[in-house]
Amino acid sequence: MTTVGILGGGQLARMLALSGAPLGLRFLVMDTAPDACAGQFAPLLVGDYRDEAALAEFASRVDVATFDFENVPAESAEWLAGRVPVFPNPRALAVAQDRLVEKTLFRELGIPVGAFADVGSLDALRAEVERLGGACILKTRRLGYDGKGQFRIKSPADVDAAWQALGAQATTVGLIVEAFIPFERELSVVAVRGRGGEFRTWPLTENWHVDGVLSASLAPARVDAALAEAACAHARKLADALDYVGVFALELFCRDGGLLANEMAPRVHNSGHWTIEGAETSQFQNHLRAVLGLPLGDTDVLGQACMLNWIGEMPDAGAVLQEAGGHWHDYGKEPRTGRKVGHATLRADSASQLAEALQRVGRALGREAQVAPVVARLSG
Ligand code: AMP
């Protein structure tokens, strides 16, 4: 009996545990919160990721360890890797934890990125904003997620306000300023690399964010084959360079028909949730197969799929459940503003059927605005 240890016990760990059940796997989840939602399906060890005694207990009870949470301290991941196999490896985790290191690696690998700079002072920020043309985003280098730890600078006049908001973090987690990319689309490649280097990607996904948080995903993204191929080639280069094992997502901006990499997530990813019902093998199942050294499953898409995120509170399930291709995921979390509490996936054999199902669900739930950009893309 194999036990997979997961650091972080949120919905990603929960969906990993659910997808691992048919493989006969057991799980142990570690989280700082006693009510972490994966704990409803797997034994939960409550502890701080820096607590060696808790990490030692975790290590003694698992055969292999992986992550649902990318901000587990890199030193803790290193410490653990001295005791049990850890996938992805701690170096990959460390790179993905730091926007500056990550973007520098993209550039070294020839993966196109927008202009960016490390900033340590207000003067440096002012100079960089001038150099980058005024429209920028100031971000924390580390520990930011879902648009948190970011300040949109529309012109040099916003520099003081940006520094006021985030400047104190220049000496703790560090700051990076990026040129604002007026992108036409946001895309992601969800990919998996096995222990032996075998590599697969799911079809490219198009994503829509609201206030920096993913709202909807459509797969396959309606892009030309050359662009999809380029995106997958970037993902492969990155995975090989990091000797990455497991699933990851590479987030990309599409602008003037070209691609610019934004960031990588070293774990299963929200933009890959549609793969549970919309692909031959889900990202969760393939992540487990990868970390266990099992053959990877096909990533072929089954028709077309759209995932809608539920943020804050769950809507009524009925409208989705009555759709032929409607699938419901309630993470079992307490409602809270801004919190990801669940998602739905609608799957159909054609774009027009998917658009119709989205419109019905949007109307029934009063979420026309959430489905509108996806319907527009499907109808375009
Ligand atoms: P991130 O945390 O970097 O993934 O940013 C969250 C969201 O903010 C992205 O999905 C984009 O919608 C937006 N965003 C982040 N960086 C940029 C940028 N340099 N230019 C334009 N939009 C951005």
Residues whose N, C-alpha, C, O or C-beta is under 5 A from the ligand:
A	BS01	AMP	I137 Y145 D146 G147 E178 A179 F180 I181 H209 G212
